[in-house]
Amino acid sequence: MTLCEPLAPEDYRVQPMPDVSPPWWNIGHTSWFFARNVLHDFGDYTPDFARFEFALNSYYEALGPRLARARRGSVARPTTAEVLDYRSRVDDAMTTLLARGGAEAWPEIALRTVIGLEHEQQHQELLLSEVLAIRAHDPPELRRPYCEPRARTTAPAAPMRFVPVTGGLTVIGAEGDGFAWDNELPRHRAWVDDFAIADRLVTCGEWLEFIAAGGYRQPLLWLSNGWDEVQAQGLQAPLYWEERDGAWWQWTLRGLQPVCPAAPVCHVSFYEADAFARWAGARLPTEREWELAAQRFGFAPDAGNLLDDRLEDDALQTVPARGDGVRQLAGDVWEWTTSHYEPYPGYRPFRDALSEYNGKFMDNQRVLRGGSFATPREHVRATYRNFWHARTRFQFTGVRLAR
C-alpha cells in the first residue's frame, strides 16, 4: 500500500494493454490469495469474501471461474473502496488466524502464508511495471511521473570484459531451509561447458550503437519470430524510448529523461536481447551458466540496486555498474537467458490448487535471472527463475552477454 501512495484515484482503474492489470486488481488479488488459499480452509472465510472470488481469481482453474484478464480494466465493480475494505478485512482475519497458532494444521497454514507473502512481493514489482505502463499511455502533455525526477550520471561506462568460467559437473537449484518456489527444485546435477560471462550488463550507450548500426532493420540478426515482432510492432528501440530532435529520451518511473548511456538498457524483449547479442558477436547465457556464474562470483543482493532502495536518489531506475569484478547479478534488470522455461529433473509442483502456480506455464516461456530495481531484496536469490514470453517488453528486462 505504500507503493500505491503516489497514485491518483484514476490510476487504479486503467488497463492500457491486456498484460497490464490495473492497480485495484493487484491490491485485491494479493489479498484474495490469502482469503482463498488460507482462510477458506483454516480461518474465518465469510460469505462476503466469496463475493470477490470471480473478480480477483487470476488463473486458478481449480478454484472456479474468473474475470478475464483483458477485462480487468473495463469493469466498475468492485469499486476501489470496496477492494481496499476487503483487503483490510482479509488482513484482520489473517492476523487472528496466525495469532491463534498451535493447531494441528499449523505447518500447512505457515507454508501457504509464506507462499502468499512471496506472491505479494512478486506483485509489488508487477504493480510498479504496470503503473509505469499506465502513466506512459497518458497524453504526452499530461503525463506525470510516479516519483520525483533525479539527475543521472553522464560518466561513461567502463569497457565490458568477458570473464572466463571453468565448467564441468555442477549442482543447480535451491538448497537449505529457506523458501524456494517449486520450479527451483529439486537441486540436481548439470553439465556446463567452459564459457565466458560479461562483467556487467549491456548499457543504453551500447544499445544506441546497435540502433545506429541498423540493428532493427537487419533480418539476419533476428530469430524468425523476433523479426515478425519487429515488423508487426514497428520496433525501432526499447519500449518507452522516444526520439526527439535527434536525441533519445526514455519514459521512466521518474518521468521522461534523456537516455543515460552508462545505465543498463531496460524494457527489451528476449528477441531484442538475442538479436543484440548476435550483433555484438556474443550470445545470451543459459540459465545454468548464469547460476554457475552467480555461484562463482557471488550473488550479492545487499550490494544490488533493488526495491528496498526506493527512497535513495538514484533508485527506482537502472544505475551504472559500480565496483569491480562480475557486477549487477542482483538487481537493476532481469536478465534474459536462452533457456526455455521447463521443469528440472524430478520436479514436483506444490500441492492441490497451488500446483497451478508455476508448472502449467512451462510452455513457450524464457527464463530470466537476477531481479530488478523493483524487486524486493529478500525476494531474490541466485536460484530464482523468473519467466516471461519472449516478446515481453513491459517488465524490467535487460541483457548480459556470454561467449
Secondary structure, 3 states (H helix, E strand, C coil): CHHHCCCCHHHHHCCCCCCCCCHHHHHHHHHHHHHHHHHHHHCCCCHHHHCCHHHHCCCCHHHCCCCCHHHCCCCCCCCHHHHHHHHHHHHHHHHHHHHHCCCCCHHHHHHHHHHHHHHHHHHHHHHHHHHHHHHHCCCHHHCCCCCCCCCCCCCCCCCCCEEEECCEEEEECCCCCCCCCHHHCCCEEEEECCEEEECCCCEHHHHHHHHHCCHHHCHHHCCHHHHHHHHHHCCCCCCCEEEECCEEEEEECCEEEECCCCCECCCCCHHHHHHHHHHCCCECCCHHHHHHHHHHHCCCHHHCECHHHCCCCCCCCCCCCCCCCCCCCCECCEEEEEEECCCCCCCCCCCHHHHHCCHHHCCCCEEEECCCCCCCHHHCCCCCCEEECCCCCCCCEECCCEC
